[in-house]
């Protein structure tokens, strides 16, 4: 593969040295005139040091296709997504209303459509607008999709195992309730981000992260209290509740935050 062929399909950070374009994630060196001969769709300067972010064709193809897919899904499932959002935001303060969602087929379907949509949109926005160092933006989106899928699947299997070992329906209830609160947390974070983009662009990104963290933490605390109510009402101890939170809720979230921050 020639250097020119390689840079058609990958995200590169390059350094400019006189008339030389040094490809950072490869060993090839190209004249700057060749690097600027139309192989890239866009160059955007990131700082004053001469470092540039180069966005290739694969980058635009991925996000264009993702945007079309998300827009199509939103239009096709608009009624279910909006109904799910209204349902969750109106029931967050009462445990009985949250648990009633899974007893109604339509309500459960609306919740699941909303959860799937907000995960898709979160991955798209993170990959498109958040800088994760040298990680390619489209890989950021794929990582988020994969992490969410793995987390929800592993959590489901562990809760099913706990329910089987303890012969208790409490863990199935916790799993279904958790889906509602996860959808609510993702939705709230997206609403805050949308308000920031539309009306408060002068606010720093760090402040935006702080607002999202504070608001989602409130929902998370409510969720932990609901889990406590279910566990205690099914005859388990407070120690078991603390152990459950640390192993299945707090530890995975802390590990994810540490990974992203590093």
C-alpha positions, 0 to 999 in steps of 0.5 A: 500500500502506498502512503497516498492510499493509506491516508485516504481511509484513516484519520491522521495527526500530522506535523509540518516541517518546512515542506514535509508532511510526517504521518504520525501513525505510520513511517512514511514521509510525504511532501506537503504538496502531495498531502494537500493534493485533494486526498483529504476532505478538510484540514482544521488547525488545532493549535498554533504549533503547526499540528493539524487534524486531517479528516479523510473520506472514511470519516465523512462517510461514517458520520454521514451514514450514521446521521442518516441512520439516526435521522431515519430511526428518529422519524420512523419511531418518533411517536414511541421515542417522544412517548417514552421520554414523557413517560419516564420524566413523569414517572421518575418520582414514583417507584410504582409508576416506574415498575408499571412501565414493564407491565404494559407492552406499549410502555415497555416498547416506548422505553426501549425505543428511547433507550436505543435512540439516546445511545445511538445519538450519544455515540454519534455526538461524542464521536463528532464533537468530543476530542479523545486525543488520537483516537479516531472519532468514528472509533469513539462512536463504536467504543460507546456503542460497544461499551453500552451493549456489553454493560447492559448484556453483562448486567442482565446475565449477572442479575439473572444469575443472582435471581436464580441463586437466591430464588428471588424475582427482585433482580429481574425487577431491578434489571427492568427498572434499570433500563428505564433509569438509564434511558432517563439519564442518557436523555437528560444528558442529551437535553442539557447538551442540546440546550448548551449548543443552542443557547449557551455556547459562551459557557465552557465545555467543562461547565457543561460536563459539570451540569450534566454530572450534577443532573444525572447524579440526581437521577442516579441517586434516585435509582439507588434509592429505588434499588434499596427499596426493592432489595430490602422489601425482598428480605435482603440486608443493607450490606447486600444492597451496598455490595450490589451497588459497589460491584454492579453499578458504581465500579463499572461506571467508575472504571468507564470514567477512568478509561475515558479520562485517561 
